[in-house]
Structure formats: C-alpha cells, structure tokens
Amino acid sequence: MVCGGFACSKNALCALNVVYMLVGLLLIGVAAWGKGLGVVSSIHIIGGVIAVGVFLLLIAVAGLYMIILGLVFVFQFGISWSCLAINRSKQTDVINASWWVMSNQTRDELERSFDCCGLFNLTTLYQQDYAFCTAVCKSRRPTCQMCGEKFLKHSDEALKILGGVGLFFSFTEILGVWLAMRFRNQKDPRANPSAFL
C-alpha cells in the first residue's frame, strides 16, 4: 500500500472527518458547560458557539469538504489574523464601545464576576459606574481596580489563543480540501480500472 494512494487518501479523509466531528461535539459541550456553570451568561455567545459546533458536525457528517471548507478557510483565516493583529488601543476602543451598549444587569454581573468597578477612568462616567458598583472589592478596599484593565489583560490572552488555534485549524481545512480533491480524482484499485469515482 502506497501512502499517496487511494486507501491512504480515503483513510486520511475519514480521520479528518472524525477530528471535525470531535471538534464540533467539543464546541457544543463547552458551550453547554459554560452556560450550566454560569461562566457565560450571554445567550448570543452560547448560541454562536453551538451554531459553529453544529455546522462543523454537519460538514463532517456530510463530507462536503471542497466547497464549504474552502469558504470556511477564507473566513477563519481572516478572523484568525484579525485576532492576532488587533492592537491594545483597538481592544480598548472595542471594550469601551461594548461597555456602554451593555445593559446595567450585564455590567453588574461583569463587575461582580471580575471583582472590579467601572470601565476606565473617564471622569463623570467612571464616577457614576463606581457609585452603582456592587463588586466585593468595594467593601474591602477604598478603591477597586478598574474593569477595563482586567478586560484588556484577559482579551489580549484570549485573542492570542483564539488567533493561534484558528490559524492552526484553518490550515487543516486546506488539508481537508486537498484530500477531498485528491480522493475524488483517484481510481479505486478494487473497482473497474477504467472507471473514475
């Protein structure tokens, strides 16, 4: 058996299908676990992660690699590079814009969960946030750390991890497209020699 032959391509494609099934199930499981423990309270984030997991699972089950994985590669590659390339000032802008769009309940949950008060020291706005803060640190110390500093630390780490993992899996998607094209154009040695699959 030659490693570049029909059987090798078929087995590699099957193995890649199994990996994407496991990744899809893992995404669905992690989203359910995060919701169950209360780590993530936003239904939109949970729904997005579950949708991506179901999408990957369907791709793996259906084996529609060449077209769909090609498109997924383009999007995932672009998003991964964006995650790796975003600088601290852009992260600050995104966090700041998100903070003022959130409901008061979500802000309150974040302040309690991260044990911080307010976003950034923006004079009047920060004082209003600090006055309504219910974090534990407010009762223990005269001043609490600002949430923006903690969010920037966590977002920087998360963006690097997400970008790296996304970049890695985007190249496995190209491998899947290549294997699907190769498998499709090879002859099955057990079949009629003049027939293509």
C-alpha positions in Angstrom: 0.0 0.0 0.0 1.5 3.3 -1.1 0.9 6.3 1.2 -0.1 8.5 -1.7 -2.7 6.0 -3.0 -6.4 5.6 -2.9 -6.6 3.8 0.5 -4.3 6.4 2.2 -6.3 9.3 0.9 -9.6 7.6 2.0 -8.3 6.9 5.5 -6.8 10.4 5.9 -10.1 11.9 4.8 -12.0 9.6 7.3 -9.6 10.6 10.1 -10.1 14.3 9.3 -13.9 13.7 9.4 -13.6 12.1 12.8 -11.5 15.0 14.1 -14.0 17.6 12.9 -16.9 15.6 14.5 -15.0 15.7 17.8 -14.3 19.4 17.5 -17.9 20.1 16.7 -19.1 18.0 19.7 -16.4 19.7 21.9 -17.7 23.1 20.9 -21.3 22.2 21.7 -20.2 20.6 25.0 -18.1 23.6 26.1 -20.9 26.0 25.3 -23.4 23.9 27.4 -20.8 23.6 30.2 -20.2 27.4 30.2 -24.0 28.0 30.4 -24.5 25.4 33.1 -21.8 26.8 35.3 -22.8 30.4 34.7 -19.4 31.3 33.2 -21.0 32.8 30.2 -24.4 34.4 30.6 -25.0 35.8 27.1 -27.3 33.6 25.1 -25.9 35.1 21.9 -22.4 33.9 22.6 -23.6 30.4 23.6 -25.8 30.3 20.5 -23.0 31.3 18.3 -20.6 28.7 19.7 -23.3 26.0 19.4 -24.1 27.0 15.8 -20.4 26.7 14.8 -20.2 23.3 16.5 -23.3 22.1 14.7 -22.1 23.5 11.4 -18.7 21.6 11.8 -20.6 18.5 12.8 -22.8 18.7 9.7 -19.8 19.3 7.4 -18.0 16.3 8.9 -21.1 14.0 8.6 -22.0 15.1 5.1 -18.4 15.2 3.9 -19.0 18.4 1.8 -15.4 19.4 2.0 -14.2 21.0 -1.2 -16.6 23.9 -1.3 -17.7 24.5 2.2 -14.3 24.0 3.8 -12.8 26.3 1.2 -15.2 29.1 2.3 -14.7 28.3 6.0 -10.9 28.5 5.5 -11.2 32.0 4.0 -13.3 33.3 6.8 -11.4 31.5 9.6 -8.0 32.6 8.2 -9.1 36.2 8.0 -10.6 36.2 11.5 -7.6 34.5 13.0 -5.2 37.1 11.5 -7.5 39.8 12.8 -7.4 38.3 16.3 -3.6 38.2 16.2 -3.2 41.7 14.6 -5.5 43.7 16.8 -3.5 46.1 19.0 -4.2 47.3 22.5 -5.7 50.7 21.5 -8.2 48.9 19.2 -9.1 46.5 22.0 -9.7 49.4 24.3 -12.0 51.0 21.7 -14.0 47.8 21.3 -14.2 47.2 25.1 -15.3 50.8 25.6 -17.9 50.7 22.9 -19.3 47.4 24.2 -19.4 48.6 27.8 -21.8 51.4 27.0 -24.1 49.2 24.9 -24.5 46.6 27.6 -27.5 46.5 29.9 -26.9 47.5 33.6 -27.6 43.9 34.6 -24.8 42.6 32.4 -22.4 45.3 33.6 -23.2 44.4 37.2 -22.6 40.7 36.5 -19.2 41.5 34.9 -18.2 43.7 37.8 -19.1 41.1 40.4 -17.5 38.3 38.4 -14.2 40.1 37.7 -14.3 41.9 41.1 -13.8 45.4 39.7 -15.7 48.7 39.3 -16.2 50.9 36.3 -14.5 50.6 33.0 -11.8 53.2 32.5 -11.3 56.4 34.4 -13.4 58.7 32.2 -14.2 61.3 34.9 -18.0 61.6 35.3 -18.9 58.3 33.6 -16.4 56.4 35.8 -17.8 58.0 38.9 -21.3 57.0 38.0 -20.2 53.5 37.3 -18.3 53.4 40.6 -21.2 54.7 42.6 -23.5 51.8 41.4 -20.9 49.1 41.6 -21.8 46.0 43.7 -18.4 44.2 43.5 -17.0 42.7 46.6 -13.8 44.7 46.3 -15.7 47.9 47.0 -16.5 46.8 50.6 -12.9 45.5 51.3 -10.8 48.4 49.9 -11.3 52.1 49.5 -10.8 51.8 45.7 -11.3 48.9 43.3 -9.3 48.1 40.2 -11.0 49.3 37.0 -12.6 46.6 34.9 -11.1 47.9 31.7 -7.6 46.9 32.9 -8.7 43.4 33.7 -10.7 43.1 30.5 -7.6 44.2 28.4 -5.5 41.6 30.1 -8.0 38.8 29.5 -8.8 39.9 26.0 -5.2 40.1 25.0 -4.6 36.5 26.1 -7.9 35.2 24.6 -7.2 36.9 21.2 -3.8 35.3 21.0 -5.1 31.9 21.9 -8.1 32.2 19.6 -6.0 33.5 16.7 -3.4 30.8 17.1 -5.9 27.9 17.3 -8.0 29.4 14.5 -4.9 29.7 12.3 -3.9 26.1 13.0 -7.3 24.7 12.2 -7.6 26.9 9.1 -4.6 25.1 7.6 -6.1 21.7 8.5 -9.2 22.8 6.5 -6.9 23.4 3.4 -5.6 19.9 4.0 -9.2 18.6 4.0 -9.9 20.4 0.7 -6.8 18.9 -0.8 -7.5 15.4 0.4 -11.1 15.6 -0.9 -9.9 16.7 -4.3 -7.3 14.1 -4.4 -9.7 11.3 -3.2 -12.2 12.4 -5.8 -9.8 12.2 -8.7 -8.2 8.8 -7.8 -9.3 5.5 -9.1 -10.3 2.8 -6.7 -7.9 -0.2 -7.4 -10.7 -2.7 -6.5 -13.2 -1.2 -9.0 -13.3 -1.3 -12.8 -9.9 0.1 -13.9 -11.4 2.4 -16.5 -14.0 3.9 -14.1 -13.4 7.1 -12.0 -15.2 7.8 -8.8 
